[in-house]
């Protein structure tokens, strides 16, 4: 059911500008630049059994995004960690949801702050800091066993995709393309070259090698970029970042999505056509198992 008013929002804990409150009660100014311009950045950090996963990598990306927007990071990594841990514990105490305790998704948002409407990057503002957490919903067993369907589209978004900006209208349009088609994701191309999906990174497997687009301003470097490389090296799989053509994507042995919520997920149908043999492949199986091992070893 879609929430239609503030009163219908869940009474779950969040943090806003130095205070712990609930989603139902949290309020910001209508002149917050995140609301007016989308002038801010965000991060989404998974936690398993209450332990944050690859937290330092998420914080490094948050710092990079803030630096691009010329917004000073309002907290140290240690302060962000402590805040996230407090919300994880508070959420577990406040909810009776039938989910494994501590398996949550922590959302962090920092905007430039509140000021009269002006397009320039106004200096000296106090950033607005908002953090919330929700239950982490992972792909179903059926999706993992059968794979998922995706569709393709041109990447019509801006050319600073490496910034994890709250200006997500392009991603909203992109994701709606797949929703309208009854698919899980929209795999996008800039011209003839693979970029990413609406809210996931995309990986092409061919002849035992895992390939992804290069880390540049046209792609948001997902935290799983580094993790995928680490897992491939440990498994003895080839790993390469380079420009990948549409023809290579269509001829892939396996096609994978990665994100905080999808972890690693196999695509078995693309634009109505089977990927490879139309079933999740052995590279996916190896990477998924390695991902679960990484969760057990690296969560802190």
C-alpha positions as CSV (number, residue, x, y, z in Angstrom):
1,X,0.0,0.0,0.0
2,X,1.3,3.4,-0.9
3,X,1.6,6.1,1.8
4,X,-0.6,9.0,1.0
5,X,0.0,11.4,3.9
6,X,2.6,12.1,6.6
7,X,0.3,10.5,9.2
8,X,0.4,7.2,7.3
9,X,4.2,7.0,7.4
10,X,5.6,4.3,9.7
11,X,6.6,5.3,13.2
12,X,10.1,4.1,12.7
13,X,13.2,5.9,14.0
14,X,15.3,8.3,12.0
15,X,17.9,11.1,12.6
16,X,17.5,14.7,11.4
17,X,19.9,17.5,12.1
18,X,21.2,16.4,15.4
19,X,18.0,14.8,16.8
20,X,16.5,11.3,16.8
21,X,12.9,11.3,15.8
22,X,10.5,9.2,13.7
23,X,9.7,9.3,10.0
24,X,6.2,10.4,10.9
25,X,7.5,13.5,12.7
26,X,10.6,14.5,10.8
27,X,10.3,17.9,9.0
28,X,12.6,20.0,6.9
29,X,12.2,23.6,5.5
30,X,10.6,24.0,2.1
31,X,13.6,26.0,1.2
32,X,16.0,23.2,1.8
33,X,18.2,23.0,-1.3
34,X,17.7,19.2,-1.5
35,X,14.0,19.9,-1.9
36,X,14.3,22.9,-4.3
37,X,17.3,21.8,-6.4
38,X,18.1,18.2,-5.5
39,X,21.3,19.8,-4.3
40,X,22.7,17.0,-2.1
41,X,24.1,13.4,-2.1
42,X,23.2,10.1,-0.5
43,X,24.5,6.7,0.5
44,X,22.8,3.4,1.2
45,X,24.7,1.0,3.5
46,X,23.6,-2.6,4.1
47,X,23.9,-4.2,7.5
48,X,23.7,-7.9,8.2
49,X,22.8,-9.1,11.7
50,X,23.5,-5.5,12.9
51,X,26.9,-5.3,11.3
52,X,27.6,-2.7,8.6
53,X,28.9,-4.1,5.4
54,X,31.9,-2.4,3.6
55,X,31.2,0.7,5.6
56,X,34.5,2.5,4.9
57,X,34.0,2.1,1.2
58,X,30.6,3.7,1.4
59,X,32.0,6.5,3.5
60,X,34.8,7.1,1.0
61,X,32.2,7.4,-1.8
62,X,30.1,9.8,0.3
63,X,33.2,12.0,0.8
64,X,33.9,12.0,-2.9
65,X,30.4,12.9,-3.7
66,X,30.3,15.7,-1.1
67,X,33.6,17.1,-2.4
68,X,32.2,17.2,-5.9
69,X,29.4,19.4,-4.6
70,X,31.7,21.5,-2.4
71,X,29.9,20.5,0.7
72,X,32.0,19.8,3.8
73,X,31.4,16.4,5.3
74,X,29.4,17.2,8.5
75,X,30.7,14.1,10.3
76,X,33.8,11.9,10.7
77,X,33.6,8.3,9.6
78,X,33.5,7.2,13.2
79,X,30.6,9.6,13.9
80,X,28.6,8.2,10.9
81,X,29.3,4.7,12.1
82,X,28.1,5.4,15.6
83,X,24.9,7.1,14.3
84,X,24.2,4.1,12.0
85,X,24.6,1.6,14.8
86,X,22.3,3.6,17.1
87,X,19.6,3.6,14.4
88,X,20.0,-0.1,13.7
89,X,19.5,-0.9,17.3
90,X,16.6,1.5,17.7
91,X,14.9,0.1,14.6
92,X,15.1,-3.5,15.9
93,X,13.5,-2.4,19.1
94,X,10.7,-0.5,17.4
95,X,9.5,-3.0,14.8
96,X,7.8,-6.3,14.9
97,X,8.4,-7.0,11.2
98,X,9.1,-10.6,10.4
99,X,12.7,-10.0,9.2
100,X,16.0,-11.2,10.6
101,X,17.1,-8.7,13.3
102,X,19.8,-6.3,12.1
103,X,19.4,-7.0,8.4
104,X,18.8,-3.4,7.4
105,X,19.4,-0.7,4.8
106,X,20.8,2.6,6.2
107,X,20.0,5.6,4.1
108,X,22.2,8.7,4.5
109,X,21.4,12.0,2.9
110,X,23.3,15.3,3.1
111,X,22.1,18.5,1.3
112,X,23.7,21.9,1.1
113,X,21.2,23.3,3.6
114,X,18.5,26.0,3.7
115,X,18.6,29.3,1.8
116,X,16.5,31.5,-0.4
117,X,16.3,30.1,-3.9
118,X,19.5,30.8,-5.8
119,X,21.2,28.6,-8.4
120,X,24.7,29.3,-7.2
121,X,26.6,27.1,-4.7
122,X,26.0,29.4,-1.7
123,X,28.9,29.2,0.8
124,X,28.6,29.0,4.6
125,X,25.3,27.0,4.8
126,X,24.7,24.4,7.5
127,X,24.2,21.0,5.7
128,X,20.9,19.2,6.3
129,X,21.7,15.7,7.6
130,X,19.1,12.9,7.4
131,X,19.5,9.2,8.2
132,X,16.9,6.5,8.3
133,X,16.9,2.7,8.2
134,X,14.5,0.0,7.0
135,X,14.5,-3.7,6.7
136,X,16.8,-5.1,4.0
137,X,14.7,-6.9,1.4
138,X,16.9,-9.2,-0.7
139,X,15.9,-11.0,-4.0
140,X,13.7,-14.0,-3.5
141,X,14.8,-17.6,-3.8
142,X,12.9,-17.9,-7.0
143,X,14.7,-14.9,-8.5
144,X,18.0,-16.5,-7.6
145,X,17.1,-19.9,-9.0
146,X,15.5,-18.7,-12.2
147,X,17.2,-15.3,-12.8
148,X,15.3,-12.1,-13.7
149,X,14.1,-10.3,-16.8
150,X,15.5,-6.9,-17.8
151,X,14.9,-4.5,-20.7
152,X,17.3,-2.2,-22.5
153,X,17.1,1.6,-23.1
154,X,19.2,4.6,-24.0
155,X,21.0,6.2,-21.1
156,X,19.5,9.7,-21.2
157,X,20.8,10.9,-17.8
158,X,23.4,13.6,-17.2
159,X,27.1,13.0,-17.6
160,X,28.1,13.3,-13.9
161,X,26.7,9.9,-13.0
162,X,29.7,9.2,-10.7
163,X,28.2,11.6,-8.1
164,X,25.6,9.8,-6.0
165,X,23.2,12.7,-6.2
166,X,19.7,12.9,-4.8
167,X,18.7,14.4,-8.2
168,X,17.3,11.0,-9.3
169,X,14.6,11.9,-11.8
170,X,16.6,10.2,-14.6
171,X,16.8,7.0,-12.6
172,X,13.1,7.2,-11.8
173,X,12.3,7.4,-15.5
174,X,14.8,4.6,-16.3
175,X,13.4,2.3,-13.6
176,X,9.8,3.0,-14.8
177,X,10.7,1.6,-18.2
178,X,11.3,-1.8,-16.7
179,X,8.3,-1.5,-14.4
180,X,6.1,-0.9,-17.4
181,X,7.6,-3.9,-19.1
182,X,7.2,-6.2,-16.1
183,X,11.0,-6.4,-15.7
184,X,13.3,-6.1,-12.8
185,X,15.8,-3.5,-14.2
186,X,16.6,-1.3,-17.2
187,X,20.0,-2.0,-18.7
188,X,21.2,1.3,-20.3
189,X,23.5,2.2,-23.1
190,X,25.2,5.5,-24.1
191,X,25.3,5.2,-27.8
192,X,26.6,1.7,-28.5
193,X,28.3,1.2,-25.1
194,X,27.0,-0.3,-21.8
195,X,26.7,2.1,-18.9
196,X,24.7,0.7,-16.0
197,X,21.1,-0.1,-15.0
198,X,18.6,2.3,-13.3
199,X,19.8,1.4,-9.8
200,X,22.4,-1.3,-10.3
201,X,25.7,-2.0,-12.0
202,X,25.8,-4.4,-14.8
203,X,28.4,-7.2,-15.4
204,X,29.0,-9.2,-18.6
205,X,30.4,-12.7,-18.4
206,X,32.1,-14.2,-21.5
207,X,34.4,-17.2,-21.6
208,X,34.8,-17.2,-17.9
209,X,35.8,-13.5,-17.6
210,X,33.7,-10.9,-15.7
211,X,33.6,-7.5,-17.4
212,X,32.2,-4.1,-16.5
213,X,32.2,-0.5,-17.8
214,X,35.2,1.6,-16.7
215,X,35.0,3.8,-13.6
216,X,34.5,7.2,-15.0
217,X,32.0,10.1,-14.8
218,X,29.5,8.2,-16.9
219,X,28.9,5.4,-14.3
220,X,28.3,5.4,-10.6
221,X,31.0,3.3,-9.1
222,X,29.0,0.9,-7.0
223,X,30.6,-0.4,-3.8
224,X,30.4,-3.8,-5.4
225,X,32.9,-2.7,-8.1
226,X,35.7,-3.3,-5.7
227,X,34.1,-6.4,-4.2
228,X,33.5,-8.0,-7.5
229,X,37.2,-7.6,-8.4
230,X,38.3,-9.0,-5.1
231,X,36.0,-12.0,-5.5
232,X,37.0,-12.7,-9.1
233,X,40.7,-12.6,-8.1
234,X,40.1,-15.0,-5.2
235,X,38.1,-17.3,-7.5
236,X,40.7,-17.2,-10.3
237,X,38.3,-15.5,-12.7
238,X,39.4,-12.9,-15.2
239,X,38.2,-9.4,-14.4
240,X,38.3,-6.4,-16.8
241,X,36.9,-2.9,-16.8
242,X,36.5,-1.4,-20.3
243,X,34.0,-0.1,-22.9
244,X,31.5,-2.9,-23.6
245,X,29.4,-2.8,-26.8
246,X,25.8,-3.6,-27.1
247,X,26.6,-6.6,-29.3
248,X,28.8,-8.0,-26.5
249,X,26.0,-7.6,-24.0
250,X,23.6,-9.4,-26.2
251,X,26.1,-12.2,-26.8
252,X,27.0,-12.7,-23.1
253,X,27.3,-16.1,-21.5
254,X,25.9,-14.6,-18.3
255,X,24.7,-11.1,-17.4
256,X,24.7,-10.0,-13.7
257,X,23.4,-7.1,-11.7
258,X,24.9,-5.9,-8.5
259,X,23.8,-3.4,-5.8
260,X,23.3,-3.2,-2.1
261,X,19.8,-4.7,-2.3
262,X,20.5,-7.2,-5.1
263,X,23.9,-8.2,-4.0
264,X,24.7,-10.3,-7.1
265,X,21.7,-11.3,-9.3
266,X,21.5,-13.2,-12.6
267,X,19.7,-11.8,-15.6
268,X,18.4,-14.6,-17.7
269,X,16.1,-12.7,-20.0
270,X,16.9,-9.4,-21.8
271,X,14.4,-7.7,-24.1
272,X,12.5,-11.0,-24.2
273,X,15.5,-13.0,-25.4
274,X,17.4,-15.6,-23.2
275,X,20.8,-14.6,-21.9
276,X,23.2,-17.5,-22.6
277,X,21.2,-20.7,-22.0
278,X,18.5,-18.8,-20.2
279,X,19.5,-20.0,-16.8
280,X,21.7,-18.7,-14.0
281,X,25.2,-19.7,-14.8
282,X,28.2,-21.1,-12.9
283,X,30.0,-17.8,-12.7
284,X,27.0,-16.3,-10.9
285,X,26.8,-19.3,-8.6
286,X,30.5,-18.8,-7.6
287,X,30.2,-15.1,-7.1
288,X,27.0,-15.4,-5.1
289,X,28.7,-17.9,-2.8
290,X,31.7,-15.7,-2.5
291,X,29.5,-12.7,-1.7
292,X,27.9,-14.6,1.2
293,X,31.3,-15.5,2.5
294,X,32.4,-11.8,2.3
295,X,29.3,-10.8,4.3
296,X,30.3,-13.2,7.1
297,X,33.9,-12.1,7.1
298,X,33.8,-8.3,6.4
299,X,30.8,-7.0,8.2
300,X,31.9,-4.8,11.1
